[in-house]
């Protein structure tokens, strides 16, 4: 026991004295170490393409992918398709998240509504969005409505589920304290229940956006004549793998950016949580 | 006792109200000729189709094919993810080397891989299983890694006091403590693998499976087959979920329910 304590104390002191320097050194090291693997893959890829271990239709050299990427950017083809995809995902996500929040709040606050709606909701949620795709294609065709509905459904389920669970899981102790302070129902909801449930609600929103993006790519691969997913299918059909890879990189970058934006908003919205601790 | 039974019964009745209304409306629409649409089929027809396809065996063959590739991909992907997760969790150096690349690749939307995989591995079962294992790989790898990283330092210190060898430390301290998070990953992997099975069957259109049943139904405008397919997809998803939850509770029973007690 004494050794544990003795080990801990001296280690803690220098860390407090010069945290900035240590952090910088650490970050630098991490940054440097993150490069060897992708560079090795890139090197192997270049070599494989250079010596034609695989035909270029199957594995185009990285330089070609980069050149295609620049071409597609310059010609406006990539940005145009990107905007179409982004618009779809944002419209579908907004609709789905709004519906999910409404249903989640309803089920979370009213046990009667929950009894009526939750089993049906679970049944619908059981089938992944992509399972509904053939049915929706038959019902609404393959127009814009199909994409928006499918993306909205993908976002709807996690938002509704997490909103409901978040509200349900609010600790009864918080509510008891609020009762002691004689909060009105409105005060209870806005000052206690909502802040307590918010982190999980937000989690649902983040999942919702991830699922929306996943659904967008799926629906564009299967039924679309524009958008990033369509570029991928189109490039694949013409055996232009450079186009496919360029579009895949953009799909990854957008997914990353969407997630980062939500993480930043979360940090901003949940600032108050950190002050207490 | 009776009071709680009544409450359960009431909850059950309320739960089936909405689906029952929907089914009744569907049935009535045909019974009383409210609709002339060709696409919408009477409810009995879905049942007839189910009986017909199950007696010819098509339904079971499709289901079997889908499940087999789902589980094969899931097993491969989770094992690989588990191994990488442990390696990254135990070694800071590996984490720094591989972690950033892993987190970057993770961002690529799952289905965007399919066209690439189809070029590299064809349209057959190899390509499908590779895609499915990719779907299962990321959640298991990331959650195993997170689980190992969040093992409380105290537990490791106790292990040190007992002078456990690295192997013992891993088996007796680290993995059990990380188990809930690992299960989380496995559970997610199961869900994603099933989602990916459907996607793979839609896009890599060769062979049989529930996904092919759905796409065939759509192409021929057989609404009954599409609806049957959706029900099957839901049932399989439900079954996999249930199995995962059961196994999880069983394997985590030793933890007791201390967290649920306050």
Interface residues (C-beta under 8 A of the other chain):
Chain A: X4 X29 X30 X33 X34 X36 X37 X38 X41 X57 X58 X112 X115 X116 X117 X118 X119 X120 X123 X126 X127 X128 X130 X131 X132 X133 X134 X135 X137 X138 X139 X213 X214 X216 X217 X218 X221 X222 X229 X232 X233 X235 X236 X239 X241 X244 X245 X247 X248 X251 X252 X253 X255 X256 X259
Chain B: X10 X11 X14 X15 X16 X17 X18 X19 X39 X93 X96 X97 X98 X99 X100 X101 X104 X105 X107 X108 X109 X110 X111 X112 X113 X114 X115 X116 X118 X119 X120 X157 X191 X194 X195 X198 X199 X202 X203 X214 X215 X217 X218 X221 X223 X226 X227 X229 X230 X233 X234 X237 X238 X241
